Amino acid sequence: MPVDFPPWERIYAFFRRWRENLLVKEFHDRLRARVREELGRDAEPTAAVIDSQSVNADAVVGGDSRGFDGGKLINGRKRHVVVDTLGLLLGVMVTAADTGDRIAAQVLLGQVAYVHHRLELVWADGGYTGSLVEYCLATLTLVLAIVKRSDDQRGFVVLPKRWIVERLFAHLMRSRHLMRDFEWRTTSAEAMIYWPMTLLMTRRLARSRLPRG
């Protein structure tokens, strides 16, 4: 901690209190509604994008919440996120990296749909195919639209709608604390993801209020 900051124990006590009372998420969600309204959108979205990102975990992360992602060759955790069409975060869940996308999506989409009642459509990549599509329609009243890669595409290709969530991942990786997962608890890891998005939206709102000249 910088020398002009209070002792880290005091700062962490505030963070822990805010995390346990879901205040970090509440601050973030209020700002997201303001940003959407500033851009002429309704506060509540009707469409979203879901994806996941695997990151290496620090040594403090125990074996009960870490795993190996064989596809990405990463030993750590996986961040499952749902964003609106502006790239603003609607929900996040952190799991071990070996957790399947469809398994996590079933839980995360249920949480997001419970809060955002106007949500109707969610775009996803081919990793979310299968019974999840039927589950979303029958249980959550959500249309899960799979954006597939064509057979003639080679190399790394950002598919339509997928660039929205890839931009969020890129923003997270610009935060030094999020380049790896350093948190012992997954709830702390989730709260840490809300912070850079909160700062991003705060700057956007501040710029929109600057006098033009």
C-alpha positions as CSV (number, residue, x, y, z in Angstrom):
1,M,0.0,0.0,0.0
2,P,1.2,3.6,-0.6
3,V,2.6,5.2,2.5
4,D,-0.1,7.9,2.6
5,F,-2.9,5.2,2.7
6,P,-4.3,3.8,6.0
7,P,-3.1,0.4,7.2
8,W,-4.1,-2.4,4.8
9,E,-6.1,-4.2,7.5
10,R,-8.4,-1.2,7.8
11,I,-8.9,-0.9,4.0
12,Y,-9.5,-4.6,3.7
13,A,-12.1,-4.4,6.5
14,F,-14.1,-1.9,4.4
15,F,-13.7,-4.1,1.3
16,R,-14.8,-7.2,3.1
17,R,-17.9,-5.4,4.5
18,W,-18.8,-4.0,1.1
19,R,-18.3,-7.5,-0.5
20,E,-20.4,-9.3,2.0
21,N,-23.2,-6.8,1.8
22,L,-23.0,-6.8,-2.0
23,L,-22.3,-3.0,-2.0
24,V,-19.6,-3.3,-4.6
25,K,-22.1,-4.8,-7.0
26,E,-24.8,-2.2,-6.1
27,F,-22.5,0.7,-6.7
28,H,-21.5,-0.8,-10.1
29,D,-25.1,-1.5,-11.1
30,R,-26.3,2.0,-10.3
31,L,-23.5,3.5,-12.5
32,R,-24.3,1.1,-15.3
33,A,-27.9,2.2,-15.4
34,R,-26.7,5.9,-15.5
35,V,-24.3,5.2,-18.3
36,R,-27.0,3.4,-20.4
37,E,-29.5,6.3,-19.8
38,E,-26.8,8.9,-20.8
39,L,-26.5,7.0,-24.1
40,G,-30.2,7.1,-24.7
41,R,-30.8,3.4,-23.7
42,D,-33.2,2.0,-21.2
43,A,-31.6,1.3,-17.8
44,E,-32.5,-2.4,-18.2
45,P,-31.1,-4.3,-21.2
46,T,-33.0,-6.7,-23.5
47,A,-29.9,-8.4,-25.1
48,A,-26.6,-9.7,-23.8
49,V,-23.5,-11.7,-24.5
50,I,-21.9,-14.5,-22.4
51,D,-18.3,-15.8,-22.5
52,S,-15.5,-16.9,-20.2
53,Q,-11.9,-16.2,-19.6
54,S,-9.3,-18.5,-18.0
55,V,-6.5,-16.9,-16.0
56,N,-3.6,-18.2,-14.0
57,A,-4.0,-18.3,-10.2
58,D,-1.5,-17.2,-7.7
59,A,-0.1,-19.7,-5.1
60,V,-2.5,-18.4,-2.4
61,V,-5.5,-19.8,-4.4
62,G,-6.3,-23.2,-2.9
63,G,-6.9,-26.4,-4.8
64,D,-10.6,-26.4,-3.9
65,S,-11.3,-23.4,-6.2
66,R,-8.7,-23.8,-8.9
67,G,-8.3,-26.3,-11.8
68,F,-6.6,-26.9,-15.2
69,D,-8.2,-25.6,-18.4
70,G,-6.9,-28.1,-21.0
71,G,-8.0,-26.0,-23.9
72,K,-6.1,-22.9,-22.8
73,L,-3.4,-24.8,-20.8
74,I,-4.1,-22.6,-17.8
75,N,-3.9,-23.7,-14.2
76,G,-6.1,-21.3,-12.3
77,R,-9.6,-19.9,-12.4
78,K,-12.2,-19.1,-15.0
79,R,-14.2,-15.8,-15.2
80,H,-17.7,-16.2,-16.6
81,V,-19.3,-12.9,-17.6
82,V,-22.5,-11.6,-19.1
83,V,-22.4,-8.2,-20.7
84,D,-24.9,-6.0,-22.4
85,T,-24.6,-4.8,-26.0
86,L,-22.6,-1.8,-24.8
87,G,-20.0,-4.1,-23.2
88,L,-21.1,-3.2,-19.7
89,L,-21.0,-6.0,-17.1
90,L,-24.3,-7.6,-16.1
91,G,-23.0,-10.5,-14.0
92,V,-19.9,-12.4,-13.2
93,M,-19.1,-15.7,-11.6
94,V,-15.6,-17.1,-10.9
95,T,-15.0,-20.8,-10.8
96,A,-12.1,-23.3,-11.1
97,A,-10.7,-23.2,-14.6
98,D,-11.8,-26.8,-15.3
99,T,-15.5,-25.9,-14.8
100,G,-17.4,-26.3,-18.1
101,D,-18.9,-23.2,-19.7
102,R,-22.4,-24.7,-20.0
103,I,-22.5,-25.7,-16.3
104,A,-21.4,-22.2,-15.1
105,A,-23.7,-20.5,-17.7
106,Q,-26.8,-22.3,-16.3
107,V,-26.1,-20.8,-12.9
108,L,-24.9,-17.3,-14.1
109,L,-27.7,-16.8,-16.6
110,G,-30.2,-17.7,-13.9
111,Q,-28.8,-15.0,-11.6
112,V,-28.7,-12.4,-14.4
113,A,-32.3,-13.2,-15.6
114,Y,-33.6,-13.0,-12.1
115,V,-32.3,-9.4,-11.8
116,H,-32.8,-8.2,-15.3
117,H,-36.4,-9.1,-16.1
118,R,-36.4,-7.5,-19.6
119,L,-33.6,-9.7,-20.9
120,E,-34.7,-11.7,-23.8
121,L,-31.7,-12.7,-26.0
122,V,-28.2,-13.8,-25.1
123,W,-25.5,-14.4,-27.7
124,A,-22.8,-17.1,-27.1
125,D,-20.2,-19.1,-29.0
126,G,-20.2,-22.8,-29.9
127,G,-19.1,-23.8,-26.4
128,Y,-22.6,-23.2,-25.1
129,T,-24.5,-25.5,-27.4
130,G,-26.5,-28.5,-26.4
131,S,-29.1,-28.8,-23.7
132,L,-28.3,-25.3,-22.3
133,V,-30.2,-23.8,-25.3
134,E,-33.4,-25.6,-24.4
135,Y,-32.9,-25.0,-20.6
136,C,-32.6,-21.2,-21.2
137,L,-35.8,-21.1,-23.3
138,A,-37.9,-23.4,-21.0
139,T,-36.7,-22.3,-17.6
140,L,-35.3,-18.7,-18.0
141,T,-37.4,-17.6,-21.0
142,L,-34.2,-16.6,-22.7
143,V,-33.2,-17.2,-26.3
144,L,-29.6,-18.4,-26.4
145,A,-28.4,-17.6,-29.9
146,I,-25.2,-19.5,-30.8
147,V,-22.8,-17.5,-33.0
148,K,-20.8,-20.2,-34.9
149,R,-17.6,-20.0,-36.7
150,S,-17.7,-20.9,-40.4
151,D,-15.7,-23.8,-41.7
152,D,-13.5,-21.7,-43.9
153,Q,-12.3,-19.4,-41.1
154,R,-8.7,-20.0,-40.0
155,G,-6.7,-18.7,-37.0
156,F,-8.0,-16.4,-34.3
157,V,-11.3,-14.8,-35.4
158,V,-13.5,-12.6,-33.3
159,L,-17.1,-13.5,-34.3
160,P,-20.0,-11.1,-34.6
161,K,-21.2,-9.9,-31.1
162,R,-18.3,-11.7,-29.5
163,W,-16.1,-8.6,-29.9
164,I,-18.3,-6.9,-27.3
165,V,-17.3,-9.3,-24.5
166,E,-13.7,-9.6,-25.8
167,R,-13.4,-5.8,-25.3
168,L,-14.4,-6.3,-21.7
169,F,-11.8,-9.0,-21.2
170,A,-9.1,-6.7,-22.7
171,H,-10.1,-3.9,-20.3
172,L,-9.8,-6.3,-17.3
173,M,-6.4,-7.4,-18.4
174,R,-5.2,-3.8,-18.4
175,S,-5.8,-3.9,-14.6
176,R,-2.5,-5.2,-13.1
177,H,-4.4,-6.9,-10.2
178,L,-6.5,-8.9,-12.7
179,M,-3.7,-10.3,-14.9
180,R,-3.7,-13.2,-12.5
181,D,-6.1,-14.3,-9.8
182,F,-4.7,-13.4,-6.4
183,E,-7.8,-13.8,-4.3
184,W,-8.3,-16.6,-1.8
185,R,-12.1,-16.5,-2.1
186,T,-14.0,-16.5,-5.4
187,T,-16.4,-13.9,-4.0
188,S,-13.4,-11.5,-3.6
189,A,-12.3,-12.3,-7.1
190,E,-15.8,-11.5,-8.4
191,A,-15.8,-8.2,-6.5
192,M,-12.4,-7.3,-7.9
193,I,-13.8,-7.6,-11.4
194,Y,-16.5,-5.0,-10.6
195,W,-14.0,-2.4,-9.5
196,P,-12.3,-1.6,-12.9
197,M,-15.7,-1.5,-14.6
198,T,-16.9,0.9,-11.9
199,L,-13.9,3.1,-12.6
200,L,-14.5,2.9,-16.3
201,M,-18.1,4.0,-16.0
202,T,-17.2,6.8,-13.5
203,R,-14.8,8.3,-16.1
204,R,-17.4,8.0,-18.9
205,L,-19.9,9.9,-16.8
206,A,-17.4,12.5,-15.7
207,R,-16.4,13.2,-19.3
208,S,-20.0,13.5,-20.4
209,R,-20.4,16.4,-17.9
210,L,-17.3,18.4,-18.9
211,P,-18.1,21.7,-20.6
212,R,-17.6,21.7,-24.3
213,G,-15.6,24.5,-25.9
